[in-house]
Amino acid sequence: MGRPARIQAPNAFYHVTVRGARQLPLFLDEIDYTRITGILAKVVTRFGWECHTYCFMPNHIHLLIRTPEPNISAGMQSINHAYAIRFNLRHGYTGHAFDRRFGSVLIEHENHLLNAVRYIVLNPVEAGLCEYPSQWPYSSFCATAGIVSPPPFLEVDFVRGLFSGVPGFGGAAFAASIQAAVAERAA
């Protein structure tokens, strides 16, 4: 029996994940992290996506994407293909860089959206790579919190608005909510 068809819908939010082949690292150094960020930026523009949250972990990727057009598969194929070619060439590898096809969970309500945002930015903390998300440089946390300027492809206002309805305060409310989640997990 074949695998089920992927849900692709216009104006849909997805929590997308993709893992390195055999759970091996996808990113070996700063150049690799910079490269995937650049590829994501190009794909967001090319496919008209909105990227609301991201986190690049050593052996996997998390994205929170809204697709105005039903094109999540085409965009992810573009990301994975472009990155795999460059990664293999740069490091002298051959074969697959990614394990299986990417995972995508359709976000259907606001609570699910909030949980996905929190999960994505807390991923490096949960993995023991840092104590607080602001210490992990390969995610959207610092930009959404207002600690650094967001890259042009990242839509921070929507996520900030989920945490505060007051313009200009969403970044601080977002950071406070994530800090509370970190403290709760540590207790």
BATIMAR-132739 format. One record per atom (N, C-alpha, C): residue in one letter; x, y, z. Coordinates in pm, whole numbers, plus 32768, in hexadecimal, padded with zeros to 4 digits. Example, Ala and Ser with C-alpha at 12.3 -4.5 7.8 and 13.67 -1.06 7.14 Angstrom:
<nodes>
A85277DC7830C/A84CE7E3E830C/A85287EB6830C/S85057F1F82C4/S85577F9682CA/S850A80038313/
</nodes>
This chain:
<nodes>
M80547F8B8000/M800080008000/M8059807B8000/G803880DF7FAD/G8085815A7FA4/G806C81B4801B/R80C08215802A/R80AF82738097/R803D82D38078/P7FFF830C80DE/P7F8E836580C7/P7FBC83E68082/A7F63841F8034/A7F82849C7FF0/A7F96850B8057/R7FF48562803A/R801085D28093/R7FA1863B8082/I7F74867280EF/I7F1186DD80EA/I7F58875C80BF/Q7F2887978052/Q7F5C88178023/Q7EE58872800B/A7EE288E08054/A7E6F8939804D/A7E9D89CA8042/P7E4D8A1E8004/P7E6F8AAC8003/P7E598AE9808D/N7EAC8B4980AE/N7EA48B90812E/N7EAB8B3381A6/A7EFA8ACA819B/A7F088A698207/A7F8A8A838254/F7F848A6882D6/F7FFB8A6B832B/F802C89DC833D/Y80AF89CA8334/Y80EC89468345/Y8162894E83A6/H816C88E983FB/H81E888D28446/H8232886883F6/V829F889183B9/V82EC883A835F/V836B880D83A6/T838A878C8396/T8408875683CC/T844D8706835F/V84CF87068364/V851F86B3830A/V859E868C8355/R85C5860F8348/R863985D98392/R86A985B38334/G872185B6836B/G879485878320/G878C84F0830E/A87C384C0829F/A87C584308283/A880983E882F6/R87CD837A8320/R88028328838E/R881A837A840C/Q87D183E7841C/Q87DC8445848C/Q8869847F849A/L88B38481842C/L893784C08429/L892785578421/P898E85A18445/P898586348440/P8969866983B4/L891686CF83AF/L88FD871A8334/L89558796832E/F898487C283A0/F89D0883D83A9/F8A51882083F6/L8AC0883583B4/L8B41881683F4/L8B8888938426/D8B5F890783F5/D8BA089838420/D8B4889FB83FD/E8B7A8A6F841D/E8B318AEC8406/E8B0C8AFF8373/I8B638AD68319/I8B468AE5828A/I8AC98A978264/D8ABA8A1E8299/D8A4389CE827B/D89C48A1382AF/Y89C98A478329/Y89538A8C835F/Y89328B09830D/T89978B5282E3/T89818BC88290/T89468BA0820A/R89768B3381D2/R89448B048151/R88B08ADE8158/I88868A9381BE/I87F98A6C81C6/I87A18AE681DC/T87D18B478225/T87848BC2823A/T876F8C0A81B6/G87D78C128165/G87CC8C5280E1/G876D8C088085/I87758B838087/I871C8B338033/I868B8B46805F/L86728B4380E2/L85EB8B598115/L85B88BE280E8/A860B8C4880F0/A85E28CD080C8/A85B78CD18035/K86038C8F7FE0/K85E18C8C7F51/K855F8C417F37/V854C8BD27F7C/V84D38B827F67/V84578BCC7F9A/V84648C0F800C/V83F48C5E8041/V83C88CC57FD9/T84298D097F9D/T840A8D6D7F36/T83D08D2C7EB9/R84128CC57E89/R83E98C847E0B/R835B8C4A7E13/F83398C0D7E84/F82B88BCA7E8F/F824D8C1F7ED6/G82728C997EFD/G82128CF27F3D/G81EB8CC97FC9/W82418C7B800A/W82248C4C8091/W82338CBD80F6/E81FA8CA6816C/E82198CF581E3/E825E8C978244/C82D78CBB826C/C831F8C6D82D1/C830C8CB58355/H82CD8C6F83B6/H82AF8CAD8437/H830D8C8184A6/T83448C0C849C/T83A18BD98501/T83FA8B7184BE/Y84798B6D84E9/Y84D28B0484B7/Y85398AE28521/C856F8A6B8517/C85DF8A42856A/C862D89D8851E/F86AE89F2850D/F8707899284CD/F8758894D853A/M873C88CF854D/M8782887E85B1/M87F48834856A/P885387FD85B3/P88C387BB856E/P889A874F850A/N883087038528/N880B869884CB/N877B86A08499/H8737870F84B1/H86B18720847B/H868687B28478/I861787C98435/I85E28850841E/I85518854844B/H852A88C68486/H849E88E284A4/H847989668461/L840689698421/L83D289E483E4/L833F89F28407/L83128A6B841B/L82848A8A8421/L82698AE683AC/I82218AB0834A/I820D8AF182C9/I81788B0282AF/R81548B738272/R80CE8B818238/R80DE8B8781A1/T80908B37815C/T80988B3080CA/T801B8B6D808E/P80248BE88057/P7FAF8C228014/P7F7C8BCB7FA1/E7FD68B857F5E/E7FB38B267EF4/E7FCE8A987F29/P7F8C8A337EF3/P7FA389AA7F22/P8025896F7EE9/N809789A17F1D/N8118897D7EE2/N818289537F49/I8158891B7FB8/I81B988F4801F/I821B888C7FE8/S81EC882D7F9A/S824487C47F66/S82AB87FB7F05/A828088517EAA/A82DE88897E48/A834988DD7E8E/G8320892B7EF0/G8380897E7F38/G83E4892C7F88/M83B288C77FCE/M840D8873801D/M846A88227FC3/Q843887F57F51/Q849087B07EF3/Q8500880D7EC7/S84DF88897EAF/S854388EB7E85/S85AC89027EF3/I857F89117F6E/I85DC89247FDF/I863788AB7FEC/N85FB88367FF5/N864A87BB800D/N86AB87A07F9B/H867F87B17F20/H86D587977EAE/H874B87F87EAA/A872E887A7EB6/A879988DE7EB1/A87FD88CA7F22/Y87CC88B07F9B/Y8829889E800B/Y887A881E7FFD/A883B87B17FD7/A888287317FCC/A88F387397F66/I88DA87767EF4/I894387837E8F/I89B987D17EC6/R89A088427F03/R8A0C88967F37/R8A5588537FAC/F8A0888138005/F8A4387CE8078/F8AA0875E8047/N8A70870A7FED/N8AC1869B7FBB/N8B3D86CC7F71/L8B3087307F1D/L8BA387657ED5/L8C0B879F7F36/R8BDC87EC7F94/R8C38882F7FF1/R8C8287CC804A/H8C3D87628075/H8C79870680D5/H8CAA86838096/G8C9D86778012/G8CCE86007FCE/G8C7985847FE2/Y8BF885977FFA/Y8B9C8527800D/Y8B5185097F8C/T8B1284957F89/T8AB884717F1D/T8A3984387F5B/G89D084307F0D/G895583F37F3C/G88FB84557F84/H889D841D7FCB/H8835846C800D/H886C84B88086/A884285348093/A88618583810A/A87EE857B816D/F877585668139/F86FE8565818D/F86C384DA8196/D868884BE820A/D8649843D8225/D85B6844281FC/R858E83ED81A3/R850383E38178/R84CF84688145/R844C8471813B/R841084EF8111/R83FC8547818D/F83E885C58176/F83D4862181E6/F834D86058229/G8346862882A8/G82C8861E82F0/G828186A482F0/S81FF86A382E8/S81B3872082F0/S81328706833B/V811C875583A0/V80A1874D83EE/V805187CB83D1/L7FD887B883A2/L7F7F88288387/L7F4F8861840C/I7F6288E4841E/I7F3889288499/I7EA889558485/E7E50892884DE/E7DC2894084C7/E7D8089A38527/H7DC389C88594/H7D868A2985EF/H7DF58A768637/E7DCF8AE58675/E7E318B4086B1/E7E828AFE8721/N7E448AAC8773/N7E8D8A6A87DE/N7EFC8A0F87A5/H7EDC89C9873B/H7F3E897386F7/H7FB089C986C0/L7F8E8A3C8689/L7FF28A998654/L804F8ACA86C2/L80168AF38734/L80688B2087A5/L80C48AB087D7/N808E8A3887E1/N80E189C7880D/N815289AA87AB/A813789B5872A/A819F899C86C6/A820D8A0586D0/V81E88A8386E0/V824C8AEE86EF/V82A58AD28768/R82678AB587D8/R82B48A988852/R830E8A1E883F/Y82D789B58807/Y8323893A87F3/Y839F8954879C/I838D899E8731/I83FC89B786D4/I846B8A058718/V844B8A73875B/V84B68AC48796/V84F18A858814/L84A78A2A8854/L84DD89E588CA/L852C896788A6/N852D89408828/N856E88C587FF/N860288BE8827/P865289278816/P86DE891D8840/P86EF891188D8/V8692894B8924/V8697893F89B6/V867888AE89DC/E860E887889A1/E85E687ED89BD/E8655878B8997/A86A087AC892E/A870D87548901/A878C87658953/G878C87C489B1/G880187DA8A04/G8871882889C0/L8850886F8954/L88B588BC890B/L88CB89468947/C886B89748996/C887589F689D8/C881189F78A4C/E881D8A5B8AA3/E87C18A668B13/E87488ABB8AF3/Y87578B168A95/Y86EC8B718A70/Y86EF8B8689D8/P867C8B938996/P867B8B9D8903/P86CE8C1088CA/S86E18C7B8914/S87328CEB88E0/S87C58CC488CE/Q87EE8C56890A/Q88798C2888FC/Q888E8BD5887E/W88238BAF883A/W882E8B5E87C0/W88228BBC8748/P888E8BD286FF/P888C8C368695/P88458C0C8614/Y88198B91860C/Y87E38B5E858D/Y874B8B4D8593/S87098BAB85D2/S86778BA885D9/S86428C3785CF/S85C08C3F85C5/S857D8CC185B8/S85608D018640/F85858CC086AE/F85608CF38732/F858D8D848746/C860C8DA18733/C86408E278751/C85FE8E9386FB/A85E28E73867E/A859F8ED48627/A85108EEC8654/T84C98E838676/T843E8E9286A2/T84368ED98728/A84978EBF877E/A849B8F018802/A84C78F9387F8/G84FA8FBD8786/G852790478775/G85B6905E87A2/I86018FF387B8/I868D8FFE87E3/I86E79024876E/V86C78FEF86F7/V8710900F867C/V86A990328610/S86D6907285A8/S867E90908537/S865C900F84ED/P85E08FFF84C5/P85BC8F85847E/P85F38F8583F0/P86168F0F83BD/P863C8F078330/P85C18F2782DB/P85D68F568261/P85648F80820D/P84FB8F1481F5/F85208E9681F7/F84C08E2B81DA/F846A8E058252/L84898E3682C9/L84438E0E8343/L83D68E728365/E835B8E418373/E82E88E938399/E82D98E8C8431/V83088EEF8479/V83048EE9850B/V82848F238547/D82428F7C8501/D81CE8FC1853B/D815A8F638559/F81458F008506/F80D78EA3851D/F80EA8E57859F/V81618E1F85B4/V817C8DD3862F/V81798E3086A7/R81B48EA5869B/R81AE8F058709/R811D8F23872F/G80C88F3286CA/G803A8F4E86E2/G7FF18EDF872A/L80228E64871C/L7FE68DF48765/L7FFD8E0187FC/F80678E458821/F808D8E5188AE/F80638ED588EC/S80488F3A889A/S801D8FBC88CD/S7FD190068860/G7F5C90368884/G7F0D90858827/G7F3691178822/V7F9C913B8871/V7FC891C68878/V804091D8881B/P8032922987B1/P80A2923D8756/P811F926D87A0/G81909235877D/G820E925C87BA/G8235920B8835/F81D791BD886B/F81F3916F88E4/F81F590D988CB/G81D690B08852/G81CF90218834/G82528FD88847/G82C090178823/G83438FD48833/G83618FB688C4/A83489017891B/A8361900389AA/A83018F9B89E4/A82838F9F89B9/A82228F3C89EB/A82468EB089BB/F82748EA5893E/F82A28E268909/F83178DF1895C/A837C8E458972/A83F28E1C89BF/A83CC8DF48A4D/A83718E3E8A8C/A83458E1E8B14/A82FE8D978B18/S82AC8D7C8AB5/S82658CFC8AAF/S82C68C888A9F/I83298C9A8A4B/I838C8C308A36/I83E18C1E8AB4/Q84068C8D8AF6/Q84528C858B72/Q84038C398BDC/A83818C528BE4/A832C8C0B8C43/A832A8B758C23/A83268B538BA4/A83288AC58B7C/A83AD8A848BA2/V841B8ACD8B92/V849F8A988BB9/V84A38A828C50/A84708AE38C9D/A84708AD68D30/A84178A638D5D/E83A58A528D1A/E834A89E58D3C/E8389895D8D23/R83D489518CB6/R841588D28C97/R848788B58CF9/A84C9891F8D29/A8538890D8D85/A850A88EA8E11/A848D890E8E33/A845A88F68EBB/A843D88648ED5/
</nodes>
